[in-house]
Amino acid sequence: MPMIDVKHLSKTLGTTTIVNDLSFSVAQREVFGLLGPNGAGKTTTVRMLTGLLRPTSGTVTIAGYDIVQQRRQAVQTIGVVFELPALYPQLTVEENLHFAAAIRGGERAHVLHIIEQFGLQAYRRHEVRTLSKGWRQRTMLARALLASPRVLFLDEPTSGLDPHAAATLHQTLGAVRDAGVTILMTTHDMVEAATLCHRVGILNRGVLVALDVPSALVDRLPNRMVRVTWWESGQLRRASVSLSDPNTPAFLHNVLAHHRVLEMETTGTLDEVYRQLTTGQEM
């Protein structure tokens, strides 16, 4: 059973269709990236998936519960971290977590465990307003995981973080995934999406224009090249050959077998895929 199952989901406001016939599923422990430019329908989609917005048509099930017909049960299985802060700035980290636990029926011992799990011990008595964005993000993630959700929704989780804070958060998300939690995240960072996500869906103008493993999407890019640098007869040599050229495999085999290769790279990134699909170009 998919942990997230979306079938023919649409949202219309007046005469404007924001999300159009969206279908996809996300398996347990999968990290799924929902990508797209501003206005593509990502936020509207996440709001429908988390029960904050009612769909115009289609269905969403979370951990087997229909988000409209069984909203109470569905919401109890999810945790949410939106880009905008959901913490009380004048309360301490610990007070924020205790307040959230009281609402969800959590216990004090579990709050202390979460504080330790997320490395928040040194900041537990600090007011949230005094924290850096990285520590606020970690606190919001801890808050979302207090109720041991089966599905976690993240909206731009590393937006505005420095590289060290982003890397630390990535490690934390890896541990969350390994613990069995399914993750759906939105991001504008294509490197992050390619690194963290098992699969990505790309939205453009409310339509899902691509859905696959990041590497598979990159493999379908046209005009991909292999750039190779090697040492031959006392000279440095370089070449760029097309992956679509039938002679390329033999050429590369010869270079690798008979010469000292210094560098070899393949062109093509998820960012290129994203730009082509969201600017109207054909892949």
C-alpha positions in Angstrom: 0.0 0.0 0.0 1.4 3.4 -0.9 1.8 5.8 2.0 0.7 8.7 -0.3 -1.7 7.9 -3.1 -2.9 10.7 -5.4 -5.4 10.1 -8.1 -6.7 12.7 -10.6 -6.3 15.5 -8.2 -7.4 18.9 -9.4 -8.0 22.3 -7.8 -9.9 25.1 -9.5 -10.5 28.6 -8.2 -13.1 30.4 -10.2 -12.1 29.9 -13.8 -8.5 29.2 -13.0 -7.2 25.6 -12.7 -4.2 25.6 -10.3 -3.7 21.8 -10.2 -4.8 19.7 -13.1 -5.4 15.9 -13.0 -2.4 15.1 -10.8 -1.7 11.4 -10.1 1.3 9.8 -8.3 2.1 7.6 -5.3 4.8 7.5 -2.8 6.0 4.3 -1.1 7.0 3.8 2.6 10.5 5.2 3.3 10.6 6.9 0.0 11.8 10.5 -0.3 9.7 12.2 -3.0 10.6 15.6 -4.4 7.9 17.9 -5.7 9.6 20.4 -8.0 8.4 23.4 -10.0 8.7 27.1 -10.4 6.7 29.6 -8.3 3.1 29.4 -9.2 3.3 25.9 -10.6 0.9 24.5 -8.0 3.3 22.9 -5.5 2.0 24.7 -2.4 -1.6 24.1 -3.4 -0.9 20.4 -3.9 0.8 20.1 -0.5 -2.1 21.9 1.2 -4.5 19.4 -0.4 -2.4 16.5 0.6 -2.2 17.7 4.2 -6.0 18.4 4.5 -5.7 22.2 4.6 -7.4 22.6 1.3 -10.3 20.6 -0.2 -9.7 19.3 -3.7 -12.1 20.3 -6.5 -11.9 16.7 -7.8 -9.8 13.6 -7.3 -8.7 11.7 -4.2 -5.8 11.6 -1.8 -5.1 8.8 0.7 -2.5 9.1 3.4 -1.4 5.8 5.0 -4.7 4.4 3.7 -7.0 7.2 4.9 -8.9 9.4 2.6 -7.8 13.0 3.4 -11.4 14.3 2.8 -13.6 11.5 4.1 -11.3 10.4 6.9 -9.5 13.6 7.5 -9.1 13.1 11.3 -7.4 9.8 10.9 -5.2 10.9 8.0 -4.0 14.1 9.8 -3.0 12.0 12.8 -0.5 10.1 10.6 1.4 13.2 9.2 3.9 15.8 10.3 4.4 19.1 8.5 7.2 21.6 8.3 6.3 24.6 6.2 8.8 27.2 5.1 7.1 29.9 7.3 7.9 29.4 11.0 5.3 27.5 13.1 7.0 28.2 16.5 6.3 30.8 19.2 9.3 33.1 19.2 9.1 34.2 22.8 8.9 30.6 24.2 12.0 28.5 24.6 12.7 25.5 22.4 11.6 23.1 25.2 8.4 25.2 25.9 7.5 25.1 22.2 7.9 21.3 22.1 6.0 20.7 25.3 3.1 22.9 24.0 3.0 21.0 20.8 3.1 17.7 22.7 0.2 18.7 24.9 -1.9 19.4 21.9 -1.1 16.0 20.3 -1.3 14.1 23.6 2.5 13.5 23.8 4.4 12.8 27.0 7.2 14.8 28.7 9.6 11.9 28.4 9.1 11.8 24.6 9.8 15.6 24.4 13.1 15.1 26.3 13.9 12.2 23.9 13.3 14.3 20.8 15.4 17.2 22.3 18.3 14.7 22.6 17.7 13.0 19.3 17.9 16.4 17.4 20.9 17.7 19.4 18.9 20.5 20.9 20.1 20.1 24.5 22.3 23.2 24.4 19.4 25.3 23.1 16.5 23.8 25.1 16.2 26.9 27.3 16.8 29.5 24.6 13.9 31.5 23.2 13.3 30.6 19.6 13.7 34.2 18.5 17.4 34.0 19.5 18.1 31.0 17.3 19.7 30.9 13.9 17.5 29.8 11.0 19.3 26.4 11.0 18.4 25.7 14.6 14.8 27.0 14.1 14.5 24.6 11.2 15.8 21.7 13.4 13.3 22.7 16.1 10.4 22.7 13.7 11.4 19.3 12.4 11.6 18.0 16.0 8.1 19.5 16.6 6.7 17.8 13.5 8.1 14.4 14.6 6.8 14.6 18.2 3.7 12.5 17.3 5.8 9.9 15.4 4.2 10.5 12.0 4.3 8.0 9.3 4.4 10.7 6.6 6.4 13.9 6.8 5.7 16.9 4.5 8.6 19.5 4.1 8.2 22.8 2.3 11.6 24.2 1.2 13.4 22.7 4.3 16.8 24.2 3.6 15.8 27.5 2.1 18.1 30.2 3.4 20.4 27.9 5.3 24.2 28.0 5.0 25.8 24.9 3.5 26.8 23.5 6.8 23.3 23.8 8.3 21.8 22.4 5.2 24.2 19.4 5.3 23.3 18.8 8.9 19.6 18.9 8.1 20.1 16.4 5.3 21.7 14.0 7.7 18.8 14.3 10.0 16.3 13.7 7.2 18.3 10.6 6.2 17.9 9.3 9.8 14.2 10.1 9.7 13.8 8.2 6.5 15.8 5.2 7.8 13.4 5.1 10.8 10.6 4.3 8.3 9.1 7.7 7.7 7.9 8.6 4.2 9.0 12.1 3.1 7.5 14.4 0.5 9.4 17.6 0.1 9.3 20.7 -2.1 12.5 22.4 -3.1 14.1 24.7 -5.6 17.5 23.2 -5.0 18.1 20.7 -7.8 21.3 19.4 -6.2 19.3 18.7 -3.0 16.6 17.0 -5.0 19.0 14.8 -6.9 20.9 13.9 -3.7 18.0 13.2 -1.3 15.1 12.1 -3.4 14.4 8.6 -4.7 12.0 10.1 -7.3 10.9 13.6 -8.3 7.8 15.0 -9.9 8.1 18.2 -11.8 5.0 20.5 -11.9 4.5 23.2 -14.5 1.4 25.3 -14.6 -0.5 22.7 -12.5 0.4 19.7 -14.6 2.8 16.9 -13.7 5.3 17.1 -16.7 7.8 14.5 -15.4 7.9 11.8 -12.8 11.0 9.5 -12.4 14.2 8.8 -10.7 16.5 11.9 -11.0 19.2 9.9 -12.9 16.7 8.5 -15.3 15.4 12.0 -16.1 18.9 13.2 -16.7 19.6 10.2 -19.0 16.8 11.3 -21.3 18.4 14.7 -21.9 19.4 15.2 -25.6 23.0 16.0 -26.7 24.7 14.7 -23.7 28.5 14.6 -23.9 31.3 12.7 -22.3 34.4 14.9 -21.6 37.6 13.0 -21.1 41.2 14.1 -20.3 44.1 11.7 -20.6 47.9 11.5 -20.9 49.3 10.1 -24.2 52.8 10.0 -25.5 54.0 12.7 -23.2 51.1 15.0 -24.0 47.8 16.0 -22.3 44.9 15.3 -24.6 41.2 16.2 -24.3 38.1 15.1 -26.1 34.3 15.6 -25.9 32.2 12.9 -27.5 28.5 12.5 -27.8 26.7 9.8 -25.8 24.4 9.2 -28.8 27.3 8.5 -31.1 27.6 4.7 -31.7 31.4 5.1 -31.9 31.7 6.5 -28.4 31.8 3.2 -26.4 34.7 1.9 -28.5 36.6 5.2 -28.2 36.2 5.4 -24.4 37.2 1.7 -24.1 40.4 2.4 -26.0 41.3 5.4 -24.0 40.6 3.7 -20.7 42.5 0.5 -21.7 45.7 2.1 -23.1 46.1 5.5 -21.4 46.2 7.2 -18.0 42.8 8.9 -17.7 43.0 12.1 -15.6 39.4 13.1 -15.7 36.1 11.9 -17.2 32.7 13.5 -16.7 29.3 13.3 -18.3 27.3 16.4 -19.0 23.7 16.8 -17.9 22.1 17.6 -14.6 18.7 17.6 -13.0 18.8 21.4 -13.2 19.0 21.2 -17.0 16.0 18.8 -17.0 14.1 21.2 -14.8 14.8 24.2 -16.9 13.8 22.4 -20.1 10.5 21.1 -18.7 9.5 24.4 -17.1 10.3 26.7 -20.1 8.3 24.8 -22.7 11.2 23.1 -24.4 10.9 19.4 -25.5 13.1 16.8 -24.0 
